[in-house]
Amino acid sequence: MKNAEAIITVVGFLGAGKTTLLKYLIESFNKNGWEPFVILNDYENANMDAQQFAKQVGLNSIKPLSGSCICCSGILELRNTVNRIPKRENGITLIEANGTSDACSLMEFLGVGLNDRFLPPIQISVVDVKNWQKRGEHNELEANQIQVSSLLVLTHLENLSEVRKTEVIKALKTLNPTVKIIPMNDLDVLLLPELLPSKNSSQRLDHQKAHWASCSVDLPNLPNKDSIHRICKALPKSILRVKGCTKITSEDNYTYFERKPDGEVHVRPFRGIPITGSKLLTIGPGSEPFALEKVIKAILKD
């Protein structure tokens, strides 16, 4: 179909590197004359992440979808969002699903009811090689996220043995024999719109395994960055994803932080002023406003 627009969904477990990949894709497509439109899905306030992409594509080309799972209850909103995207001469749509999405259901439902101007959606899954299948009770969900992908992008390869890399790639090929596998550093974005939807069959996932507790609370100004690390450390390990944005008392600009499932904490400047205000967001068992507020008060009291 002439000028048909590609749709690429990016899936992967919490902390695998989806946002890093998305930033790379946007930058690369921009440089090569494409006009990307970005859809971001998160349990709690996708607006915070959307602001981080504003300088790359502009807020008119970003749509945050919060509070619902786009693989089920949010699929109608997602489909309508895609169909309302303005027609572009060289358009491409990038969708980042939240880290607990049932990726097989997402591809099954998204491909129905789209306008004829769009190509059938393809799926890229980001695989954290270091932590692959070390998720305990969540291993099944992580495996589900690669079964109908056309491309697997490998991340967190630093300081890993060749034995570990080979072991993970073999396991991935067992789950999805026809998939292409490539390290993120070797990715050629110009080949992505030419990928075909996966024909691999998938094993049905108990959909409730993709539905986790989540919540957000207001976060006051913090005295220093050490307070961020202390809050992240004090939150229960059952909470697999922690994100926040706040002001450090001695600094003019806002600070963004996140705790990944392996406990690693990253702190960096936040671009601009968060339209949501300062927030602490969590995903996973134990995500309750009272629990978050209790931790914040205890850290500020010390």
Buried (B, 14 or more C-beta within 10 A) or exposed (E): EEEEBBBBBBBBBBBBBBBEBBBBBBBBBEEEEBBBBBBBBBBBBBBBBBBBBBEBBEBEBBBBBBBBBBBBEBBEBBBEBBEEBEEBEEBBBBBBBBBBBBBBBBBBBBBEEBEEBBBEBBBBBBBBBBBBBEBEEBEBBBBBBBBBBBBBBBBBBEEEEEEBBEBBBEBBEEBBEEBBBEEBEEBEBEEBBEBEBBEBEBEEBEEEBBBBBBBBBBBEBBEEBEBBBBBBEBBBEEBBBBBBBBBBEEEEEBBBBBBBBEEEBEBEEBBEEBEBEBBBBBBBBBBBEEBBBEBBEEBBEE
